[in-house]
């Protein structure tokens, strides 16, 4: 079950990044070009937040059953000094939770703005900050100490 969740979490990462990038693009384009916030834009806003929440569920479930986080929580004094273990036990989960909160708040605030320009601006700004946090805390394959593959497949 652990490996299957890891695969789902890895695959959903790409959906989060793609939907977030597209929502950011729509947000800035609408804001800077004074476009009308259409039903499609609202759907992009909502779907992006929903995909991020699905990723949060996979991540929370993984956190509970992961041997890395179980080691981290059970051996905190030692594990906090081990870079890779600390990354998954504390850093990754904290930064990603903050990013999901920013996406959620940004989505809710954008939905309730009075003007189309403010809807786009709110979505663009909040989602951009969340994207920067996400990109900074993904265990990329090129990361020297915390390398993980770009894709994982089911066995």
GROMACS elastic network, one bead per residue, 0.5 to 0.9 nm:
[ bonds ]
;  ai    aj funct       b0    kb
    1     4     6  0.51968   500
    1     5     6  0.62203   500
    1     6     6  0.85917   500
    1    65     6  0.89747   500
    2     5     6  0.52417   500
    2     6     6  0.61826   500
    2     7     6  0.87475   500
    2    62     6  0.68855   500
    2    65     6  0.67961   500
    2    66     6  0.68606   500
    2    67     6  0.89625   500
    3     7     6  0.62508   500
    3     8     6  0.87175   500
    3   154     6  0.78812   500
    3   155     6  0.87790   500
    4     7     6  0.50669   500
    4     8     6  0.63044   500
    4     9     6  0.86058   500
    4   153     6  0.84141   500
    4   154     6  0.63159   500
    4   155     6  0.82956   500
    5     8     6  0.50118   500
    5     9     6  0.60093   500
    5    10     6  0.84603   500
    5    58     6  0.65507   500
    5    59     6  0.83412   500
    5    61     6  0.78678   500
    5    62     6  0.64715   500
    6     9     6  0.50646   500
    6    10     6  0.60721   500
    6    11     6  0.85879   500
    6    58     6  0.80878   500
    6    59     6  0.84588   500
    6    62     6  0.70223   500
    6   152     6  0.77945   500
    7    10     6  0.50894   500
    7    11     6  0.61078   500
    7    12     6  0.84555   500
    7   151     6  0.76557   500
    7   152     6  0.52153   500
    7   153     6  0.59469   500
    7   154     6  0.64662   500
    8    11     6  0.51765   500
    8    12     6  0.59242   500
    8    13     6  0.84419   500
    8    55     6  0.85000   500
    8    58     6  0.71560   500
    8   152     6  0.84072   500
    8   153     6  0.87173   500
    8   154     6  0.87702   500
    9    12     6  0.51875   500
    9    13     6  0.61558   500
    9    55     6  0.63002   500
    9    56     6  0.87878   500
    9    58     6  0.56818   500
    9    59     6  0.65107   500
    9    62     6  0.83007   500
   10    13     6  0.51909   500
   10    14     6  0.72588   500
   10   149     6  0.86168   500
   10   150     6  0.74204   500
   10   151     6  0.61990   500
   10   152     6  0.65225   500
   11    14     6  0.56834   500
   11    15     6  0.70610   500
   11   150     6  0.86945   500
   11   151     6  0.65870   500
   11   152     6  0.73197   500
   11   153     6  0.85629   500
   12    16     6  0.62012   500
   12    17     6  0.86201   500
   12    51     6  0.76951   500
   12    52     6  0.85105   500
   12    54     6  0.80383   500
   12    55     6  0.61218   500
   12    58     6  0.87059   500
   13    16     6  0.51275   500
   13    17     6  0.62298   500
   13    18     6  0.86176   500
   13    52     6  0.85878   500
   13    55     6  0.70457   500
   13   138     6  0.87492   500
   14    17     6  0.50750   500
   14    18     6  0.59771   500
   14    19     6  0.83726   500
   15    18     6  0.51928   500
   15    19     6  0.58947   500
   15    20     6  0.82005   500
   15    48     6  0.86479   500
   15    51     6  0.70304   500
   15    52     6  0.85060   500
   16    19     6  0.53421   500
   16    20     6  0.58228   500
   16    21     6  0.83548   500
   16    48     6  0.68784   500
   16    49     6  0.86432   500
   16    51     6  0.59569   500
   16    52     6  0.57609   500
   16    55     6  0.75702   500
   17    20     6  0.51454   500
   17    21     6  0.59389   500
   17    22     6  0.85030   500
   17   131     6  0.75970   500
   17   134     6  0.84516   500
   17   135     6  0.85908   500
   18    21     6  0.51551   500
   18    22     6  0.61556   500
   18    23     6  0.85586   500
   18    48     6  0.89053   500
   19    22     6  0.51160   500
   19    23     6  0.60316   500
   19    24     6  0.84998   500
   19    44     6  0.76084   500
   19    45     6  0.88924   500
   19    47     6  0.77160   500
   19    48     6  0.53398   500
   19    49     6  0.88620   500
   19    51     6  0.79214   500
   20    23     6  0.50264   500
   20    24     6  0.60298   500
   20    25     6  0.84920   500
   20    44     6  0.88687   500
   20    45     6  0.86938   500
   20    48     6  0.59010   500
   20    49     6  0.84097   500
   20    52     6  0.86838   500
   20   127     6  0.68276   500
   20   128     6  0.82157   500
   20   130     6  0.87825   500
   20   131     6  0.70228   500
   21    24     6  0.51017   500
   21    25     6  0.61515   500
   21    26     6  0.86621   500
   21   127     6  0.85191   500
   21   128     6  0.83330   500
   21   131     6  0.78003   500
   22    26     6  0.61555   500
   22    27     6  0.84453   500
   22    44     6  0.79742   500
   22    48     6  0.87899   500
   23    26     6  0.50467   500
   23    27     6  0.59458   500
   23    28     6  0.86358   500
   23    41     6  0.79574   500
   23    44     6  0.60121   500
   23    45     6  0.62928   500
   23    48     6  0.70366   500
   23   123     6  0.75693   500
   23   124     6  0.73724   500
   23   127     6  0.76316   500
   24    28     6  0.61750   500
   24    29     6  0.84036   500
   24   120     6  0.88780   500
   24   123     6  0.70299   500
   24   125     6  0.79940   500
   24   126     6  0.89681   500
   24   127     6  0.62045   500
   24   128     6  0.63425   500
   24   131     6  0.88506   500
   25    28     6  0.54013   500
   25    29     6  0.59777   500
   25    30     6  0.84055   500
   25   124     6  0.75587   500
   26    29     6  0.51210   500
   26    30     6  0.58705   500
   26    31     6  0.83169   500
   26    41     6  0.71557   500
   26    44     6  0.83872   500
   26   120     6  0.75341   500
   26   123     6  0.87842   500
   26   124     6  0.77581   500
   27    30     6  0.53038   500
   27    31     6  0.59880   500
   27    32     6  0.84856   500
   27    41     6  0.82562   500
   27    45     6  0.89560   500
   27   119     6  0.79763   500
   27   121     6  0.61702   500
   27   122     6  0.78708   500
   27   123     6  0.56806   500
   27   125     6  0.81739   500
   27   127     6  0.87752   500
   28    31     6  0.50268   500
   28    32     6  0.58288   500
   28    33     6  0.80918   500
   28   120     6  0.66367   500
   28   121     6  0.67349   500
   28   123     6  0.83749   500
   28   124     6  0.55586   500
   28   125     6  0.84071   500
   29    32     6  0.54548   500
   29    33     6  0.57508   500
   29    34     6  0.80105   500
   29    35     6  0.76636   500
   29   120     6  0.81011   500
   29   124     6  0.89884   500
   30    33     6  0.53304   500
   30    34     6  0.55529   500
   30    36     6  0.70070   500
   30    37     6  0.71740   500
   30   116     6  0.81020   500
   30   117     6  0.69242   500
   30   119     6  0.88529   500
   30   120     6  0.56818   500
   30   121     6  0.79482   500
   31    34     6  0.53377   500
   31    35     6  0.67433   500
   31   116     6  0.78989   500
   31   117     6  0.50721   500
   31   118     6  0.73462   500
   31   119     6  0.79885   500
   31   121     6  0.53570   500
   31   122     6  0.89705   500
   31   124     6  0.80072   500
   32    35     6  0.79698   500
   32   117     6  0.81322   500
   32   120     6  0.87107   500
   32   121     6  0.83941   500
   33   117     6  0.88762   500
   34   116     6  0.77997   500
   34   117     6  0.60422   500
   34   120     6  0.88911   500
   35    38     6  0.86497   500
   35   116     6  0.72798   500
   35   117     6  0.72483   500
   35   120     6  0.86467   500
   36    41     6  0.89376   500
   36   116     6  0.57551   500
   36   117     6  0.76896   500
   37    40     6  0.79787   500
   37    41     6  0.58708   500
   37    42     6  0.71467   500
   37   115     6  0.84918   500
   37   116     6  0.50348   500
   37   117     6  0.76528   500
   37   119     6  0.71734   500
   37   120     6  0.70875   500
   38    41     6  0.51206   500
   38    42     6  0.63994   500
   38    43     6  0.86521   500
   38   116     6  0.86047   500
   39    42     6  0.50198   500
   39    43     6  0.61945   500
   39    44     6  0.86875   500
   40    44     6  0.62024   500
   40    45     6  0.86184   500
   41    44     6  0.50183   500
   41    45     6  0.62090   500
   41    46     6  0.86093   500
   41   120     6  0.86154   500
   42    45     6  0.50403   500
   42    46     6  0.61538   500
   42    47     6  0.85350   500
   42   110     6  0.89148   500
   42   111     6  0.75003   500
   43    46     6  0.50363   500
   43    47     6  0.58559   500
   43    48     6  0.82957   500
   44    47     6  0.52336   500
   44    48     6  0.59625   500
   44    49     6  0.85817   500
   45    48     6  0.54175   500
   45    49     6  0.64665   500
   45    50     6  0.87771   500
   45   107     6  0.61676   500
   45   110     6  0.83054   500
   45   111     6  0.83699   500
   45   123     6  0.73567   500
   46    49     6  0.52628   500
   46    50     6  0.61482   500
   46    51     6  0.87048   500
   46   107     6  0.68949   500
   46   111     6  0.89418   500
   47    51     6  0.60716   500
   47    52     6  0.84975   500
   48    51     6  0.52870   500
   48    52     6  0.62753   500
   48    53     6  0.87087   500
   48   103     6  0.82589   500
   48   107     6  0.86888   500
   49    52     6  0.50722   500
   49    53     6  0.62254   500
   49    54     6  0.87607   500
   49   100     6  0.79994   500
   49   103     6  0.60943   500
   49   104     6  0.61057   500
   49   107     6  0.67421   500
   50    53     6  0.50126   500
   50    54     6  0.62753   500
   50    55     6  0.86384   500
   50   104     6  0.88447   500
   51    54     6  0.50694   500
   51    55     6  0.62552   500
   51    56     6  0.86106   500
   52    55     6  0.50373   500
   52    56     6  0.62064   500
   52    57     6  0.88047   500
   52   100     6  0.64167   500
   52   103     6  0.77389   500
   52   104     6  0.86039   500
   53    57     6  0.63311   500
   53    58     6  0.87677   500
   53   100     6  0.71329   500
   53   104     6  0.84673   500
   54    57     6  0.51131   500
   54    58     6  0.64213   500
   54    59     6  0.86049   500
   55    58     6  0.51122   500
   55    59     6  0.60366   500
   55    60     6  0.85185   500
   56    60     6  0.59693   500
   56    61     6  0.84662   500
   56    96     6  0.81588   500
   56    97     6  0.76291   500
   56   100     6  0.74174   500
   57    60     6  0.51418   500
   57    61     6  0.61205   500
   57    62     6  0.84671   500
   58    61     6  0.52290   500
   58    62     6  0.60746   500
   58    63     6  0.85630   500
   59    63     6  0.59982   500
   59    64     6  0.86590   500
   59    93     6  0.79604   500
   60    64     6  0.63751   500
   60    65     6  0.89303   500
   60    93     6  0.84255   500
   61    64     6  0.52611   500
   61    65     6  0.65563   500
   61    66     6  0.84588   500
   62    65     6  0.53152   500
   62    66     6  0.54989   500
   62    69     6  0.88356   500
   63    66     6  0.53894   500
   63    67     6  0.86791   500
   63    68     6  0.84570   500
   63    69     6  0.61379   500
   63    70     6  0.81141   500
   63    88     6  0.83802   500
   63    89     6  0.78376   500
   63    93     6  0.81181   500
   64    67     6  0.87796   500
   64    69     6  0.74021   500
   64    70     6  0.74998   500
   65    68     6  0.87591   500
   65    69     6  0.77496   500
   65    70     6  0.72295   500
   66    69     6  0.53815   500
   66    70     6  0.60834   500
   66    71     6  0.85332   500
   67    71     6  0.60332   500
   67    72     6  0.84889   500
   68    71     6  0.52024   500
   68    72     6  0.61795   500
   68    73     6  0.87386   500
   68    84     6  0.89089   500
   68    85     6  0.61591   500
   68    88     6  0.70996   500
   68    89     6  0.69699   500
   69    73     6  0.59965   500
   69    74     6  0.82890   500
   69    85     6  0.72018   500
   69    86     6  0.85116   500
   69    88     6  0.65911   500
   69    90     6  0.84054   500
   70    73     6  0.52594   500
   70    74     6  0.59554   500
   70    75     6  0.83708   500
   70    89     6  0.81784   500
   71    74     6  0.51062   500
   71    75     6  0.57989   500
   71    76     6  0.78387   500
   71    79     6  0.73394   500
   71    85     6  0.79697   500
   71    89     6  0.84935   500
   72    75     6  0.53615   500
   72    76     6  0.53007   500
   72    77     6  0.86251   500
   72    78     6  0.81673   500
   72    79     6  0.52141   500
   72    80     6  0.71357   500
   72    85     6  0.62447   500
   72    86     6  0.69181   500
   72    88     6  0.84458   500
   72    89     6  0.56396   500
   72    90     6  0.84182   500
   73    76     6  0.53151   500
   73    79     6  0.80396   500
   73    89     6  0.73105   500
   74    77     6  0.89209   500
   74    79     6  0.85648   500
   75    78     6  0.56838   500
   75    79     6  0.56574   500
   75    80     6  0.82417   500
   76    80     6  0.56441   500
   76    81     6  0.86515   500
   76    86     6  0.88565   500
   77    80     6  0.58330   500
   77    81     6  0.74634   500
   78    81     6  0.58166   500
   78    82     6  0.71588   500
   79    82     6  0.51252   500
   79    83     6  0.81036   500
   79    84     6  0.89307   500
   79    85     6  0.61252   500
   79    86     6  0.62629   500
   79    89     6  0.86063   500
   80    83     6  0.73344   500
   80    85     6  0.71704   500
   80    86     6  0.50764   500
   80    87     6  0.87453   500
   80    89     6  0.83519   500
   80    90     6  0.84033   500
   81    85     6  0.82615   500
   81    86     6  0.69544   500
   82    85     6  0.55248   500
   82    86     6  0.58807   500
   82    87     6  0.84389   500
   83    86     6  0.51863   500
   83    87     6  0.59961   500
   83    88     6  0.88632   500
   83   145     6  0.73995   500
   83   146     6  0.80675   500
   84    87     6  0.50834   500
   84    88     6  0.65919   500
   84    89     6  0.85125   500
   84   145     6  0.65420   500
   84   146     6  0.56934   500
   85    88     6  0.54785   500
   85    89     6  0.58091   500
   85    90     6  0.82127   500
   86    90     6  0.54728   500
   86    91     6  0.65115   500
   86    92     6  0.85248   500
   87    90     6  0.56710   500
   87    92     6  0.55414   500
   87    93     6  0.81856   500
   87   137     6  0.86806   500
   87   139     6  0.88621   500
   87   146     6  0.77411   500
   88    91     6  0.62025   500
   88    92     6  0.52703   500
   88    93     6  0.66446   500
   88   139     6  0.89950   500
   88   146     6  0.89525   500
   89    92     6  0.71582   500
   89    93     6  0.69426   500
   89    94     6  0.89249   500
   90    93     6  0.56915   500
   90    94     6  0.60331   500
   90    95     6  0.86342   500
   91    94     6  0.52800   500
   91    95     6  0.61303   500
   91    96     6  0.84195   500
   91   137     6  0.76755   500
   92    95     6  0.54542   500
   92    96     6  0.59829   500
   92    97     6  0.84273   500
   92   134     6  0.89378   500
   92   137     6  0.56216   500
   92   138     6  0.72844   500
   92   139     6  0.83256   500
   93    96     6  0.52237   500
   93    97     6  0.59794   500
   93    98     6  0.86054   500
   93   137     6  0.87442   500
   94    97     6  0.51962   500
   94    98     6  0.63040   500
   94    99     6  0.86854   500
   95    98     6  0.51316   500
   95    99     6  0.62006   500
   95   100     6  0.87269   500
   95   133     6  0.64949   500
   95   134     6  0.72347   500
   95   136     6  0.85737   500
   95   137     6  0.66434   500
   96   100     6  0.61465   500
   96   101     6  0.85341   500
   96   130     6  0.85298   500
   96   133     6  0.72255   500
   96   134     6  0.61482   500
   96   137     6  0.71802   500
   96   138     6  0.86517   500
   97   100     6  0.51398   500
   97   101     6  0.61808   500
   97   102     6  0.86184   500
   98   101     6  0.50745   500
   98   102     6  0.62112   500
   98   103     6  0.87038   500
   98   130     6  0.77694   500
   98   133     6  0.81015   500
   99   102     6  0.50273   500
   99   103     6  0.62456   500
   99   104     6  0.86019   500
   99   127     6  0.85373   500
   99   129     6  0.77032   500
   99   131     6  0.73352   500
   99   132     6  0.86163   500
   99   133     6  0.60820   500
   99   134     6  0.64021   500
  100   103     6  0.50137   500
  100   104     6  0.60679   500
  100   105     6  0.85145   500
  100   130     6  0.71258   500
  100   134     6  0.89145   500
  101   104     6  0.50088   500
  101   105     6  0.59922   500
  101   106     6  0.82862   500
  101   130     6  0.84421   500
  102   105     6  0.51561   500
  102   106     6  0.57802   500
  102   107     6  0.82912   500
  102   126     6  0.60525   500
  102   127     6  0.70463   500
  102   129     6  0.75943   500
  102   130     6  0.58313   500
  103   106     6  0.50627   500
  103   107     6  0.59266   500
  103   108     6  0.85187   500
  103   123     6  0.84087   500
  103   126     6  0.64102   500
  103   127     6  0.56679   500
  103   129     6  0.87401   500
  103   130     6  0.62538   500
  103   131     6  0.88793   500
  104   107     6  0.51600   500
  104   108     6  0.61854   500
  104   109     6  0.85537   500
  105   108     6  0.51195   500
  105   109     6  0.59598   500
  105   110     6  0.83795   500
  105   126     6  0.78082   500
  106   109     6  0.51402   500
  106   110     6  0.59060   500
  106   111     6  0.84454   500
  106   122     6  0.62372   500
  106   123     6  0.56622   500
  106   124     6  0.85168   500
  106   125     6  0.79840   500
  106   126     6  0.50119   500
  106   127     6  0.66475   500
  107   110     6  0.51929   500
  107   111     6  0.61600   500
  107   112     6  0.88081   500
  107   122     6  0.80187   500
  107   123     6  0.63167   500
  107   126     6  0.81064   500
  107   127     6  0.82819   500
  108   111     6  0.52050   500
  108   112     6  0.65081   500
  108   113     6  0.89659   500
  109   112     6  0.52579   500
  109   113     6  0.62952   500
  109   119     6  0.77566   500
  109   122     6  0.68612   500
  109   123     6  0.79836   500
  110   113     6  0.53651   500
  110   114     6  0.89244   500
  110   116     6  0.89991   500
  110   118     6  0.71626   500
  110   120     6  0.70007   500
  110   121     6  0.79321   500
  110   122     6  0.52697   500
  110   123     6  0.55933   500
  111   114     6  0.87494   500
  111   119     6  0.65728   500
  111   123     6  0.87763   500
  112   119     6  0.76464   500
  113   116     6  0.74980   500
  113   117     6  0.87562   500
  113   118     6  0.59411   500
  113   119     6  0.53894   500
  113   122     6  0.81632   500
  114   117     6  0.87284   500
  114   118     6  0.70290   500
  114   119     6  0.75268   500
  115   118     6  0.53011   500
  115   119     6  0.63018   500
  115   120     6  0.88206   500
  116   120     6  0.62759   500
  116   121     6  0.85437   500
  117   120     6  0.52658   500
  117   121     6  0.60673   500
  117   122     6  0.85285   500
  118   122     6  0.58510   500
  118   123     6  0.83602   500
  119   122     6  0.52990   500
  119   123     6  0.61840   500
  119   124     6  0.85456   500
  120   123     6  0.51952   500
  120   124     6  0.59896   500
  120   125     6  0.85769   500
  121   124     6  0.50731   500
  121   125     6  0.60503   500
  121   126     6  0.84806   500
  122   125     6  0.53910   500
  122   126     6  0.60410   500
  122   127     6  0.81624   500
  123   126     6  0.55710   500
  123   127     6  0.57616   500
  123   128     6  0.81785   500
  124   127     6  0.54367   500
  124   128     6  0.58944   500
  124   129     6  0.86679   500
  125   128     6  0.52025   500
  125   129     6  0.63704   500
  125   130     6  0.87261   500
  126   129     6  0.53547   500
  126   130     6  0.63213   500
  126   131     6  0.86960   500
  127   131     6  0.60421   500
  127   132     6  0.86812   500
  128   132     6  0.62715   500
  128   133     6  0.87045   500
  129   132     6  0.52467   500
  129   133     6  0.64208   500
  129   134     6  0.87230   500
  130   133     6  0.51627   500
  130   134     6  0.61367   500
  130   135     6  0.86187   500
  131   134     6  0.50094   500
  131   135     6  0.60211   500
  131   136     6  0.84501   500
  132   135     6  0.52244   500
  132   136     6  0.61603   500
  132   137     6  0.87763   500
  133   136     6  0.51241   500
  133   137     6  0.63586   500
  133   138     6  0.88121   500
  134   137     6  0.52723   500
  134   138     6  0.61218   500
  135   138     6  0.56119   500
  135   139     6  0.88807   500
  135   140     6  0.87677   500
  136   139     6  0.85335   500
  137   140     6  0.84227   500
  138   148     6  0.89900   500
  139   142     6  0.83406   500
  139   143     6  0.65730   500
  139   145     6  0.89809   500
  139   146     6  0.56274   500
  139   147     6  0.57027   500
  139   148     6  0.57038   500
  139   149     6  0.84050   500
  139   150     6  0.89081   500
  140   143     6  0.53061   500
  140   144     6  0.88928   500
  140   146     6  0.73389   500
  140   147     6  0.56188   500
  140   148     6  0.57972   500
  140   149     6  0.71081   500
  140   150     6  0.68767   500
  141   144     6  0.81250   500
  141   146     6  0.77942   500
  141   149     6  0.51875   500
  141   150     6  0.61481   500
  142   145     6  0.89583   500
  142   146     6  0.84938   500
  142   147     6  0.61177   500
  142   148     6  0.81572   500
  142   149     6  0.89345   500
  143   146     6  0.55236   500
  143   148     6  0.80029   500
  144   147     6  0.61376   500
  148   151     6  0.85959   500
  149   152     6  0.67245   500
